[in-house]
Amino acid sequence: MTMIHVPTRDEVSVGNQAIFDQLKSKLGMVPNLYATLAHSEHALGAYLALQNGPSSITGKAREVVNLVVSQVNACDYCLAAHTMIGGLVGFTPDQILEIRAGRAAFDPKLDALARLTENIAENRGHADQALVELFLSVGWTVENLVDAIVVIGDKTVTNYLHATTRVPVDFPAAPALPASSAAAE
């Protein structure tokens, strides 16, 4: 198996070194997956611009998308990172597990987002129109729909990067879904 090396600050371009410095200042570390993007002169900056760009899908809603997509794509790295972030934005551990299973019964609006996100991710964009209608009927807008799809794309990039590179996960592991949740997938 090919091992992809996680580059250190000294092993990346000057431009990426500046981004490493910003990340370390903001997060206290440079996550391995971000560092892996720095193998490319442009990928890390481009990815962070996408991830941090303006969006109508923010906060808890963004974490719903991140958790659902990471579960669909079985990305241990992103599940670990977003389980931690999900807790920071106010989800309980049980809510995080429910979200990962594609549901959020505790909030009808987030539930419609979770269901649609799971459907889009599983079907590579070919969404069930009934779920699109449900999403819009609970108060989301077409702008939210477009932004949710961009967030799905954002998370798919890092899910695929980890699936391909298998760099070490540097966040606490996400718990496994209960058998009943995993069977519902």
TIVO-2410 file (N, C-alpha, C; in nm, 3 decimals):
# residues 185
REC num residu      c1      c2      c3 atome chaine
REC   1      M   0.085  -0.118   0.000     N      A
REC   1      M   0.000   0.000   0.000    CA      A
REC   1      M   0.089   0.124   0.000     C      A
REC   2      T   0.061   0.216  -0.088     N      A
REC   2      T   0.136   0.340  -0.096    CA      A
REC   2      T   0.099   0.428   0.023     C      A
REC   3      M   0.200   0.476   0.091     N      A
REC   3      M   0.176   0.567   0.204    CA      A
REC   3      M   0.201   0.710   0.156     C      A
REC   4      I   0.101   0.793   0.171     N      A
REC   4      I   0.115   0.934   0.137    CA      A
REC   4      I   0.165   1.006   0.262     C      A
REC   5      H   0.276   1.071   0.248     N      A
REC   5      H   0.341   1.143   0.356    CA      A
REC   5      H   0.264   1.272   0.386     C      A
REC   6      V   0.244   1.301   0.514     N      A
REC   6      V   0.185   1.428   0.557    CA      A
REC   6      V   0.301   1.529   0.564     C      A
REC   7      P   0.301   1.629   0.477     N      A
REC   7      P   0.415   1.721   0.477    CA      A
REC   7      P   0.416   1.813   0.598     C      A
REC   8      T   0.536   1.848   0.640     N      A
REC   8      T   0.554   1.946   0.746    CA      A
REC   8      T   0.560   2.085   0.682     C      A
REC   9      R   0.561   2.185   0.765     N      A
REC   9      R   0.569   2.324   0.717    CA      A
REC   9      R   0.692   2.343   0.629     C      A
REC  10      D   0.805   2.286   0.667     N      A
REC  10      D   0.929   2.304   0.590    CA      A
REC  10      D   0.928   2.234   0.455     C      A
REC  11      E   0.832   2.145   0.434     N      A
REC  11      E   0.827   2.067   0.309    CA      A
REC  11      E   0.727   2.122   0.208     C      A
REC  12      V   0.662   2.233   0.239     N      A
REC  12      V   0.561   2.288   0.148    CA      A
REC  12      V   0.608   2.423   0.095     C      A
REC  13      S   0.539   2.472  -0.006     N      A
REC  13      S   0.574   2.600  -0.067    CA      A
REC  13      S   0.563   2.715   0.032     C      A
REC  14      V   0.624   2.826  -0.001     N      A
REC  14      V   0.618   2.945   0.084    CA      A
REC  14      V   0.473   2.989   0.103     C      A
REC  15      G   0.395   2.986  -0.003     N      A
REC  15      G   0.253   3.023   0.009    CA      A
REC  15      G   0.178   2.932   0.103     C      A
REC  16      N   0.204   2.802   0.094     N      A
REC  16      N   0.139   2.708   0.185    CA      A
REC  16      N   0.194   2.720   0.327     C      A
REC  17      Q   0.320   2.759   0.342     N      A
REC  17      Q   0.374   2.782   0.476    CA      A
REC  17      Q   0.295   2.893   0.546     C      A
REC  18      A   0.261   2.998   0.472     N      A
REC  18      A   0.182   3.107   0.530    CA      A
REC  18      A   0.045   3.056   0.574     C      A
REC  19      I  -0.015   2.968   0.494     N      A
REC  19      I  -0.145   2.911   0.531    CA      A
REC  19      I  -0.129   2.821   0.654     C      A
REC  20      F  -0.022   2.743   0.659     N      A
REC  20      F   0.004   2.660   0.778    CA      A
REC  20      F   0.011   2.749   0.902     C      A
REC  21      D   0.082   2.862   0.891     N      A
REC  21      D   0.095   2.953   1.005    CA      A
REC  21      D  -0.041   3.007   1.049     C      A
REC  22      Q  -0.128   3.040   0.952     N      A
REC  22      Q  -0.262   3.089   0.985    CA      A
REC  22      Q  -0.344   2.979   1.053     C      A
REC  23      L  -0.336   2.858   1.000     N      A
REC  23      L  -0.411   2.747   1.058    CA      A
REC  23      L  -0.363   2.717   1.200     C      A
REC  24      K  -0.233   2.716   1.219     N      A
REC  24      K  -0.179   2.687   1.352    CA      A
REC  24      K  -0.221   2.795   1.451     C      A
REC  25      S  -0.223   2.920   1.406     N      A
REC  25      S  -0.265   3.031   1.493    CA      A
REC  25      S  -0.413   3.018   1.529     C      A
REC  26      K  -0.496   2.980   1.431     N      A
REC  26      K  -0.641   2.973   1.452    CA      A
REC  26      K  -0.684   2.843   1.522     C      A
REC  27      L  -0.625   2.730   1.482     N      A
REC  27      L  -0.669   2.600   1.532    CA      A
REC  27      L  -0.575   2.538   1.634     C      A
REC  28      G  -0.455   2.593   1.645     N      A
REC  28      G  -0.355   2.534   1.734    CA      A
REC  28      G  -0.280   2.419   1.670     C      A
REC  29      M  -0.313   2.387   1.546     N      A
REC  29      M  -0.251   2.275   1.473    CA      A
REC  29      M  -0.282   2.290   1.325     C      A
REC  30      V  -0.212   2.215   1.244     N      A
REC  30      V  -0.247   2.202   1.103    CA      A
REC  30      V  -0.299   2.059   1.086     C      A
REC  31      P  -0.430   2.042   1.071     N      A
REC  31      P  -0.484   1.907   1.055    CA      A
REC  31      P  -0.416   1.833   0.938     C      A
REC  32      N  -0.394   1.705   0.958     N      A
REC  32      N  -0.324   1.625   0.857    CA      A
REC  32      N  -0.387   1.634   0.719     C      A
REC  33      L  -0.519   1.638   0.712     N      A
REC  33      L  -0.583   1.642   0.581    CA      A
REC  33      L  -0.556   1.775   0.511     C      A
REC  34      Y  -0.556   1.885   0.587     N      A
REC  34      Y  -0.519   2.014   0.529    CA      A
REC  34      Y  -0.373   2.011   0.483     C      A
REC  35      A  -0.286   1.957   0.566     N      A
REC  35      A  -0.144   1.949   0.529    CA      A
REC  35      A  -0.128   1.868   0.401     C      A
REC  36      T  -0.205   1.763   0.386     N      A
REC  36      T  -0.196   1.679   0.266    CA      A
REC  36      T  -0.236   1.757   0.141     C      A
REC  37      L  -0.333   1.846   0.153     N      A
REC  37      L  -0.369   1.932   0.041    CA      A
REC  37      L  -0.250   2.018  -0.004     C      A
REC  38      A  -0.158   2.045   0.088     N      A
REC  38      A  -0.043   2.132   0.058    CA      A
REC  38      A   0.063   2.063  -0.028     C      A
REC  39      H   0.044   1.936  -0.062     N      A
REC  39      H   0.131   1.873  -0.161    CA      A
REC  39      H   0.117   1.948  -0.295     C      A
REC  40      S   0.002   2.009  -0.314     N      A
REC  40      S  -0.024   2.091  -0.432    CA      A
REC  40      S   0.002   2.238  -0.397     C      A
REC  41      E   0.059   2.308  -0.488     N      A
REC  41      E   0.084   2.452  -0.470    CA      A
REC  41      E  -0.047   2.528  -0.446     C      A
REC  42      H  -0.157   2.481  -0.506     N      A
REC  42      H  -0.281   2.559  -0.506    CA      A
REC  42      H  -0.398   2.497  -0.431     C      A
REC  43      A  -0.396   2.366  -0.408     N      A
REC  43      A  -0.515   2.297  -0.356    CA      A
REC  43      A  -0.556   2.344  -0.217     C      A
REC  44      L  -0.460   2.364  -0.127     N      A
REC  44      L  -0.496   2.403   0.010    CA      A
REC  44      L  -0.566   2.538   0.011     C      A
REC  45      G  -0.510   2.636  -0.055     N      A
REC  45      G  -0.572   2.769  -0.059    CA      A
REC  45      G  -0.708   2.766  -0.127     C      A
REC  46      A  -0.717   2.691  -0.238     N      A
REC  46      A  -0.844   2.683  -0.310    CA      A
REC  46      A  -0.950   2.614  -0.224     C      A
REC  47      Y  -0.910   2.506  -0.157     N      A
REC  47      Y  -1.006   2.435  -0.073    CA      A
REC  47      Y  -1.054   2.523   0.043     C      A
REC  48      L  -0.962   2.590   0.110     N      A
REC  48      L  -1.001   2.676   0.222    CA      A
REC  48      L  -1.089   2.791   0.177     C      A
REC  49      A  -1.065   2.843   0.056     N      A
REC  49      A  -1.151   2.949   0.002    CA      A
REC  49      A  -1.292   2.896  -0.018     C      A
REC  50      L  -1.304   2.773  -0.070     N      A
REC  50      L  -1.436   2.712  -0.088    CA      A
REC  50      L  -1.502   2.689   0.047     C      A
REC  51      Q  -1.428   2.627   0.139     N      A
REC  51      Q  -1.484   2.592   0.269    CA      A
REC  51      Q  -1.526   2.715   0.350     C      A
REC  52      N  -1.450   2.821   0.341     N      A
REC  52      N  -1.476   2.939   0.423    CA      A
REC  52      N  -1.548   3.051   0.348     C      A
REC  53      G  -1.591   3.025   0.226     N      A
REC  53      G  -1.661   3.126   0.148    CA      A
REC  53      G  -1.800   3.152   0.203     C      A
REC  54      P  -1.858   3.264   0.165     N      A
REC  54      P  -1.994   3.297   0.210    CA      A
REC  54      P  -2.093   3.189   0.169     C      A
REC  55      S  -2.188   3.160   0.257     N      A
REC  55      S  -2.288   3.057   0.231    CA      A
REC  55      S  -2.409   3.082   0.319     C      A
REC  56      S  -2.523   3.040   0.272     N      A
REC  56      S  -2.644   3.045   0.354    CA      A
REC  56      S  -2.656   2.919   0.440     C      A
REC  57      I  -2.567   2.824   0.421     N      A
REC  57      I  -2.564   2.702   0.501    CA      A
REC  57      I  -2.445   2.715   0.596     C      A
REC  58      T  -2.474   2.753   0.721     N      A
REC  58      T  -2.370   2.780   0.819    CA      A
REC  58      T  -2.403   2.711   0.951     C      A
REC  59      G  -2.309   2.716   1.044     N      A
REC  59      G  -2.331   2.667   1.179    CA      A
REC  59      G  -2.380   2.524   1.184     C      A
REC  60      K  -2.490   2.503   1.256     N      A
REC  60      K  -2.544   2.368   1.273    CA      A
REC  60      K  -2.583   2.306   1.139     C      A
REC  61      A  -2.641   2.384   1.050     N      A
REC  61      A  -2.684   2.330   0.920    CA      A
REC  61      A  -2.562   2.277   0.842     C      A
REC  62      R  -2.454   2.352   0.845     N      A
REC  62      R  -2.333   2.308   0.774    CA      A
REC  62      R  -2.281   2.177   0.834     C      A
REC  63      E  -2.285   2.166   0.966     N      A
REC  63      E  -2.238   2.043   1.029    CA      A
REC  63      E  -2.329   1.925   0.998     C      A
REC  64      V  -2.458   1.950   0.980     N      A
REC  64      V  -2.548   1.842   0.936    CA      A
REC  64      V  -2.499   1.789   0.802     C      A
REC  65      V  -2.474   1.877   0.709     N      A
REC  65      V  -2.427   1.835   0.576    CA      A
REC  65      V  -2.293   1.762   0.589     C      A
REC  66      N  -2.200   1.820   0.664     N      A
REC  66      N  -2.067   1.759   0.679    CA      A
REC  66      N  -2.076   1.618   0.737     C      A
REC  67      L  -2.157   1.601   0.840     N      A
REC  67      L  -2.168   1.470   0.905    CA      A
REC  67      L  -2.237   1.368   0.815     C      A
REC  68      V  -2.345   1.408   0.749     N      A
REC  68      V  -2.418   1.314   0.664    CA      A
REC  68      V  -2.331   1.270   0.546     C      A
REC  69      V  -2.268   1.365   0.479     N      A
REC  69      V  -2.185   1.330   0.362    CA      A
REC  69      V  -2.068   1.241   0.405     C      A
REC  70      S  -2.005   1.276   0.516     N      A
REC  70      S  -1.892   1.196   0.563    CA      A
REC  70      S  -1.934   1.054   0.599     C      A
REC  71      Q  -2.055   1.039   0.652     N      A
REC  71      Q  -2.106   0.905   0.682    CA      A
REC  71      Q  -2.134   0.828   0.554     C      A
REC  72      V  -2.201   0.891   0.459     N      A
REC  72      V  -2.230   0.825   0.331    CA      A
REC  72      V  -2.100   0.779   0.265     C      A
REC  73      N  -1.997   0.864   0.271     N      A
REC  73      N  -1.869   0.831   0.208    CA      A
REC  73      N  -1.775   0.752   0.299     C      A
REC  74      A  -1.821   0.716   0.418     N      A
REC  74      A  -1.743   0.636   0.513    CA      A
REC  74      A  -1.604   0.694   0.537     C      A
REC  75      C  -1.598   0.825   0.560     N      A
REC  75      C  -1.470   0.893   0.581    CA      A
REC  75      C  -1.441   0.904   0.731     C      A
REC  76      D  -1.356   0.816   0.781     N      A
REC  76      D  -1.321   0.817   0.923    CA      A
REC  76      D  -1.261   0.950   0.965     C      A
REC  77      Y  -1.180   1.010   0.879     N      A
REC  77      Y  -1.115   1.137   0.913    CA      A
REC  77      Y  -1.220   1.246   0.934     C      A
REC  78      C  -1.305   1.267   0.836     N      A
REC  78      C  -1.404   1.375   0.843    CA      A
REC  78      C  -1.511   1.347   0.948     C      A
REC  79      L  -1.545   1.219   0.969     N      A
REC  79      L  -1.639   1.188   1.077    CA      A
REC  79      L  -1.580   1.225   1.211     C      A
REC  80      A  -1.452   1.199   1.231     N      A
REC  80      A  -1.386   1.235   1.357    CA      A
REC  80      A  -1.385   1.387   1.375     C      A
REC  81      A  -1.341   1.457   1.272     N      A
REC  81      A  -1.332   1.603   1.282    CA      A
REC  81      A  -1.470   1.666   1.302     C      A
REC  82      H  -1.569   1.622   1.226     N      A
REC  82      H  -1.699   1.687   1.234    CA      A
REC  82      H  -1.784   1.639   1.351     C      A
REC  83      T  -1.751   1.525   1.408     N      A
REC  83      T  -1.815   1.487   1.535    CA      A
REC  83      T  -1.770   1.586   1.642     C      A
REC  84      M  -1.642   1.617   1.643     N      A
REC  84      M  -1.590   1.715   1.739    CA      A
REC  84      M  -1.654   1.853   1.714     C      A
REC  85      I  -1.655   1.897   1.589     N      A
REC  85      I  -1.712   2.029   1.556    CA      A
REC  85      I  -1.861   2.031   1.585     C      A
REC  86      G  -1.930   1.921   1.555     N      A
REC  86      G  -2.072   1.913   1.585    CA      A
REC  86      G  -2.102   1.938   1.732     C      A
REC  87      G  -2.019   1.884   1.818     N      A
REC  87      G  -2.033   1.910   1.961    CA      A
REC  87      G  -2.009   2.056   1.993     C      A
REC  88      L  -1.911   2.116   1.926     N      A
REC  88      L  -1.879   2.257   1.951    CA      A
REC  88      L  -1.992   2.350   1.908     C      A
REC  89      V  -2.068   2.313   1.804     N      A
REC  89      V  -2.179   2.399   1.761    CA      A
REC  89      V  -2.308   2.369   1.837     C      A
REC  90      G  -2.305   2.272   1.929     N      A
REC  90      G  -2.419   2.252   2.016    CA      A
REC  90      G  -2.498   2.124   2.001     C      A
REC  91      F  -2.456   2.033   1.914     N      A
REC  91      F  -2.526   1.905   1.904    CA      A
REC  91      F  -2.481   1.813   2.017     C      A
REC  92      T  -2.574   1.734   2.068     N      A
REC  92      T  -2.539   1.633   2.168    CA      A
REC  92      T  -2.480   1.511   2.096     C      A
REC  93      P  -2.411   1.424   2.169     N      A
REC  93      P  -2.359   1.302   2.106    CA      A
REC  93      P  -2.469   1.219   2.039     C      A
REC  94      D  -2.586   1.208   2.102     N      A
REC  94      D  -2.695   1.132   2.041    CA      A
REC  94      D  -2.747   1.200   1.914     C      A
REC  95      Q  -2.755   1.332   1.915     N      A
REC  95      Q  -2.798   1.404   1.795    CA      A
REC  95      Q  -2.698   1.384   1.681     C      A
REC  96      I  -2.571   1.385   1.713     N      A
REC  96      I  -2.468   1.363   1.610    CA      A
REC  96      I  -2.484   1.225   1.547     C      A
REC  97      L  -2.508   1.124   1.628     N      A
REC  97      L  -2.530   0.989   1.574    CA      A
REC  97      L  -2.654   0.985   1.485     C      A
REC  98      E  -2.760   1.053   1.529     N      A
REC  98      E  -2.883   1.057   1.449    CA      A
REC  98      E  -2.859   1.127   1.316     C      A
REC  99      I  -2.787   1.237   1.320     N      A
REC  99      I  -2.756   1.312   1.198    CA      A
REC  99      I  -2.675   1.224   1.103     C      A
REC 100      R  -2.573   1.157   1.156     N      A
REC 100      R  -2.491   1.071   1.071    CA      A
REC 100      R  -2.576   0.964   1.002     C      A
REC 101      A  -2.684   0.923   1.065     N      A
REC 101      A  -2.775   0.824   1.006    CA      A
REC 101      A  -2.874   0.888   0.908     C      A
REC 102      G  -2.858   1.019   0.882     N      A
REC 102      G  -2.941   1.085   0.782    CA      A
REC 102      G  -3.072   1.140   0.833     C      A
REC 103      R  -3.082   1.160   0.962     N      A
REC 103      R  -3.205   1.211   1.022    CA      A
REC 103      R  -3.171   1.315   1.129     C      A
REC 104      A  -3.271   1.399   1.162     N      A
REC 104      A  -3.258   1.494   1.273    CA      A
REC 104      A  -3.399   1.521   1.325     C      A
REC 105      A  -3.464   1.419   1.379     N      A
REC 105      A  -3.604   1.427   1.423    CA      A
REC 105      A  -3.625   1.537   1.527     C      A
REC 106      F  -3.519   1.580   1.594     N      A
REC 106      F  -3.529   1.684   1.696    CA      A
REC 106      F  -3.551   1.823   1.637     C      A
REC 107      D  -3.541   1.838   1.503     N      A
REC 107      D  -3.559   1.968   1.437    CA      A
REC 107      D  -3.607   1.943   1.295     C      A
REC 108      P  -3.734   1.975   1.264     N      A
REC 108      P  -3.789   1.943   1.132    CA      A
REC 108      P  -3.709   2.003   1.014     C      A
REC 109      K  -3.658   2.122   1.032     N      A
REC 109      K  -3.582   2.186   0.924    CA      A
REC 109      K  -3.449   2.114   0.901     C      A
REC 110      L  -3.378   2.084   1.010     N      A
REC 110      L  -3.252   2.010   0.996    CA      A
REC 110      L  -3.277   1.867   0.948     C      A
REC 111      D  -3.392   1.809   0.986     N      A
REC 111      D  -3.426   1.675   0.939    CA      A
REC 111      D  -3.442   1.673   0.787     C      A
REC 112      A  -3.512   1.773   0.733     N      A
REC 112      A  -3.529   1.780   0.587    CA      A
REC 112      A  -3.393   1.798   0.519     C      A
REC 113      L  -3.304   1.877   0.579     N      A
REC 113      L  -3.170   1.895   0.525    CA      A
REC 113      L  -3.091   1.765   0.530     C      A
REC 114      A  -3.097   1.695   0.642     N      A
REC 114      A  -3.024   1.568   0.655    CA      A
REC 114      A  -3.074   1.465   0.555     C      A
REC 115      R  -3.205   1.453   0.541     N      A
REC 115      R  -3.262   1.355   0.448    CA      A
REC 115      R  -3.222   1.385   0.304     C      A
REC 116      L  -3.233   1.513   0.266     N      A
REC 116      L  -3.198   1.551   0.129    CA      A
REC 116      L  -3.048   1.533   0.105     C      A
REC 117      T  -2.966   1.574   0.200     N      A
REC 117      T  -2.822   1.559   0.185    CA      A
REC 117      T  -2.784   1.413   0.166     C      A
REC 118      E  -2.840   1.326   0.248     N      A
REC 118      E  -2.810   1.183   0.234    CA      A
REC 118      E  -2.850   1.133   0.096     C      A
REC 119      N  -2.967   1.174   0.050     N      A
REC 119      N  -3.016   1.130  -0.080    CA      A
REC 119      N  -2.927   1.180  -0.193     C      A
REC 120      I  -2.888   1.306  -0.187     N      A
REC 120      I  -2.801   1.363  -0.290    CA      A
REC 120      I  -2.666   1.291  -0.291     C      A
REC 121      A  -2.607   1.272  -0.172     N      A
REC 121      A  -2.475   1.208  -0.164    CA      A
REC 121      A  -2.481   1.062  -0.210     C      A
REC 122      E  -2.583   0.990  -0.169     N      A
REC 122      E  -2.595   0.849  -0.208    CA      A
REC 122      E  -2.620   0.833  -0.358     C      A
REC 123      N  -2.692   0.926  -0.416     N      A
REC 123      N  -2.732   0.914  -0.557    CA      A
REC 123      N  -2.652   1.004  -0.650     C      A
REC 124      R  -2.537   1.052  -0.601     N      A
REC 124      R  -2.445   1.135  -0.679    CA      A
REC 124      R  -2.517   1.250  -0.750     C      A
REC 125      G  -2.601   1.318  -0.673     N      A
REC 125      G  -2.666   1.439  -0.723    CA      A
REC 125      G  -2.804   1.418  -0.780     C      A
REC 126      H  -2.844   1.296  -0.803     N      A
REC 126      H  -2.977   1.269  -0.861    CA      A
REC 126      H  -3.079   1.261  -0.748     C      A
REC 127      A  -3.118   1.377  -0.700     N      A
REC 127      A  -3.204   1.386  -0.581    CA      A
REC 127      A  -3.346   1.341  -0.610     C      A
REC 128      D  -3.405   1.279  -0.508     N      A
REC 128      D  -3.547   1.245  -0.509    CA      A
REC 128      D  -3.623   1.377  -0.499     C      A
REC 129      Q  -3.704   1.407  -0.597     N      A
REC 129      Q  -3.774   1.535  -0.600    CA      A
REC 129      Q  -3.869   1.554  -0.483     C      A
REC 130      A  -3.920   1.446  -0.428     N      A
REC 130      A  -4.007   1.458  -0.310    CA      A
REC 130      A  -3.926   1.513  -0.192     C      A
REC 131      L  -3.799   1.476  -0.182     N      A
REC 131      L  -3.715   1.529  -0.075    CA      A
REC 131      L  -3.678   1.674  -0.099     C      A
REC 132      V  -3.662   1.713  -0.226     N      A
REC 132      V  -3.639   1.855  -0.258    CA      A
REC 132      V  -3.762   1.935  -0.218     C      A
REC 133      E  -3.881   1.885  -0.251     N      A
REC 133      E  -4.005   1.954  -0.215    CA      A
REC 133      E  -4.021   1.963  -0.064     C      A
REC 134      L  -3.988   1.856   0.008     N      A
REC 134      L  -3.995   1.860   0.155    CA      A
REC 134      L  -3.900   1.965   0.210     C      A
REC 135      F  -3.778   1.969   0.158     N      A
REC 135      F  -3.677   2.067   0.199    CA      A
REC 135      F  -3.731   2.209   0.185     C      A
REC 136      L  -3.789   2.238   0.070     N      A
REC 136      L  -3.841   2.372   0.045    CA      A
REC 136      L  -3.966   2.400   0.129     C      A
REC 137      S  -4.046   2.297   0.155     N      A
REC 137      S  -4.172   2.318   0.229    CA      A
REC 137      S  -4.151   2.350   0.377     C      A
REC 138      V  -4.034   2.316   0.433     N      A
REC 138      V  -4.010   2.344   0.574    CA      A
REC 138      V  -3.938   2.477   0.597     C      A
REC 139      G  -3.921   2.554   0.489     N      A
REC 139      G  -3.865   2.687   0.506    CA      A
REC 139      G  -3.729   2.713   0.445     C      A
REC 140      W  -3.667   2.610   0.388     N      A
REC 140      W  -3.542   2.634   0.317    CA      A
REC 140      W  -3.575   2.699   0.183     C      A
REC 141      T  -3.479   2.768   0.125     N      A
REC 141      T  -3.499   2.837  -0.003    CA      A
REC 141      T  -3.417   2.769  -0.112     C      A
REC 142      V  -3.439   2.812  -0.234     N      A
REC 142      V  -3.359   2.762  -0.346    CA      A
REC 142      V  -3.212   2.802  -0.327     C      A
REC 143      E  -3.188   2.921  -0.270     N      A
REC 143      E  -3.050   2.960  -0.239    CA      A
REC 143      E  -2.988   2.860  -0.142     C      A
REC 144      N  -3.064   2.820  -0.039     N      A
REC 144      N  -3.014   2.721   0.056    CA      A
REC 144      N  -2.985   2.588  -0.013     C      A
REC 145      L  -3.070   2.549  -0.107     N      A
REC 145      L  -3.049   2.425  -0.183    CA      A
REC 145      L  -2.917   2.429  -0.259     C      A
REC 146      V  -2.893   2.539  -0.329     N      A
REC 146      V  -2.769   2.553  -0.405    CA      A
REC 146      V  -2.649   2.552  -0.310     C      A
REC 147      D  -2.658   2.627  -0.202     N      A
REC 147      D  -2.546   2.631  -0.107    CA      A
REC 147      D  -2.523   2.495  -0.041     C      A
REC 148      A  -2.630   2.422  -0.011     N      A
REC 148      A  -2.614   2.288   0.047    CA      A
REC 148      A  -2.539   2.196  -0.050     C      A
REC 149      I  -2.568   2.207  -0.177     N      A
REC 149      I  -2.499   2.125  -0.277    CA      A
REC 149      I  -2.351   2.163  -0.283     C      A
REC 150      V  -2.319   2.291  -0.269     N      A
REC 150      V  -2.178   2.333  -0.265    CA      A
REC 150      V  -2.109   2.274  -0.142     C      A
REC 151      V  -2.177   2.274  -0.028     N      A
REC 151      V  -2.118   2.216   0.093    CA      A
REC 151      V  -2.101   2.065   0.076     C      A
REC 152      I  -2.195   1.999   0.010     N      A
REC 152      I  -2.180   1.856  -0.020    CA      A
REC 152      I  -2.053   1.835  -0.104     C      A
REC 153      G  -2.033   1.920  -0.203     N      A
REC 153      G  -1.912   1.910  -0.286    CA      A
REC 153      G  -1.786   1.934  -0.205     C      A
REC 154      D  -1.788   2.035  -0.119     N      A
REC 154      D  -1.675   2.066  -0.031    CA      A
REC 154      D  -1.638   1.942   0.050     C      A
REC 155      K  -1.735   1.883   0.115     N      A
REC 155      K  -1.706   1.768   0.202    CA      A
REC 155      K  -1.666   1.646   0.120     C      A
REC 156      T  -1.722   1.630   0.003     N      A
REC 156      T  -1.684   1.517  -0.082    CA      A
REC 156      T  -1.537   1.525  -0.120     C      A
REC 157      V  -1.486   1.645  -0.144     N      A
REC 157      V  -1.344   1.662  -0.178    CA      A
REC 157      V  -1.256   1.603  -0.068     C      A
REC 158      T  -1.281   1.642   0.057     N      A
REC 158      T  -1.194   1.593   0.165    CA      A
REC 158      T  -1.221   1.446   0.195     C      A
REC 159      N  -1.345   1.401   0.179     N      A
REC 159      N  -1.374   1.258   0.198    CA      A
REC 159      N  -1.294   1.175   0.097     C      A
REC 160      Y  -1.292   1.219  -0.027     N      A
REC 160      Y  -1.219   1.145  -0.130    CA      A
REC 160      Y  -1.068   1.155  -0.108     C      A
REC 161      L  -1.021   1.272  -0.063     N      A
REC 161      L  -0.879   1.287  -0.038    CA      A
REC 161      L  -0.834   1.189   0.070     C      A
REC 162      H  -0.912   1.179   0.178     N      A
REC 162      H  -0.872   1.085   0.283    CA      A
REC 162      H  -0.885   0.940   0.236     C      A
REC 163      A  -0.991   0.909   0.163     N      A
REC 163      A  -1.009   0.771   0.116    CA      A
REC 163      A  -0.892   0.728   0.028     C      A
REC 164      T  -0.837   0.822  -0.046     N      A
REC 164      T  -0.727   0.790  -0.136    CA      A
REC 164      T  -0.593   0.789  -0.065     C      A
REC 165      T  -0.570   0.884   0.024     N      A
REC 165      T  -0.437   0.898   0.087    CA      A
REC 165      T  -0.423   0.820   0.217     C      A
REC 166      R  -0.533   0.800   0.288     N      A
REC 166      R  -0.531   0.731   0.418    CA      A
REC 166      R  -0.433   0.792   0.517     C      A
REC 167      V  -0.419   0.925   0.514     N      A
REC 167      V  -0.331   0.989   0.611    CA      A
REC 167      V  -0.388   0.968   0.751     C      A
REC 168      P  -0.302   0.969   0.854     N      A
REC 168      P  -0.351   0.944   0.990    CA      A
REC 168      P  -0.456   1.046   1.034     C      A
REC 169      V  -0.556   0.996   1.105     N      A
REC 169      V  -0.661   1.080   1.163    CA      A
REC 169      V  -0.604   1.142   1.290     C      A
REC 170      D  -0.608   1.274   1.298     N      A
REC 170      D  -0.552   1.343   1.414    CA      A
REC 170      D  -0.659   1.412   1.499     C      A
REC 171      F  -0.777   1.352   1.503     N      A
REC 171      F  -0.888   1.392   1.589    CA      A
REC 171      F  -0.936   1.266   1.661     C      A
REC 172      P  -1.003   1.281   1.775     N      A
REC 172      P  -1.058   1.162   1.841    CA      A
REC 172      P  -1.155   1.089   1.747     C      A
REC 173      A  -1.146   0.959   1.744     N      A
REC 173      A  -1.231   0.879   1.654    CA      A
REC 173      A  -1.379   0.901   1.684     C      A
REC 174      A  -1.458   0.904   1.579     N      A
REC 174      A  -1.603   0.913   1.595    CA      A
REC 174      A  -1.655   0.776   1.638     C      A
REC 175      P  -1.755   0.774   1.726     N      A
REC 175      P  -1.811   0.645   1.764    CA      A
REC 175      P  -1.882   0.578   1.646     C      A
REC 176      A  -1.886   0.447   1.650     N      A
REC 176      A  -1.961   0.373   1.546    CA      A
REC 176      A  -2.110   0.402   1.561     C      A
REC 177      L  -2.179   0.399   1.450     N      A
REC 177      L  -2.324   0.411   1.456    CA      A
REC 177      L  -2.382   0.287   1.521     C      A
REC 178      P  -2.489   0.302   1.600     N      A
REC 178      P  -2.556   0.182   1.653    CA      A
REC 178      P  -2.604   0.094   1.539     C      A
REC 179      A  -2.610  -0.034   1.562     N      A
REC 179      A  -2.650  -0.129   1.456    CA      A
REC 179      A  -2.782  -0.091   1.392     C      A
REC 180      S  -2.879  -0.042   1.472     N      A
REC 180      S  -3.010  -0.006   1.415    CA      A
REC 180      S  -2.997   0.112   1.320     C      A
REC 181      S  -2.909   0.208   1.348     N      A
REC 181      S  -2.889   0.322   1.259    CA      A
REC 181      S  -2.817   0.279   1.133     C      A
REC 182      A  -2.713   0.196   1.149     N      A
REC 182      A  -2.635   0.151   1.034    CA      A
REC 182      A  -2.721   0.065   0.941     C      A
REC 183      A  -2.814  -0.014   0.998     N      A
REC 183      A  -2.900  -0.098   0.917    CA      A
REC 183      A  -3.000  -0.015   0.839     C      A
REC 184      A  -3.036   0.105   0.890     N      A
REC 184      A  -3.133   0.191   0.823    CA      A
REC 184      A  -3.074   0.257   0.700     C      A
REC 185      E  -2.940   0.256   0.689     N      A
REC 185      E  -2.876   0.326   0.576    CA      A
REC 185      E  -2.903   0.258   0.445     C      A
***
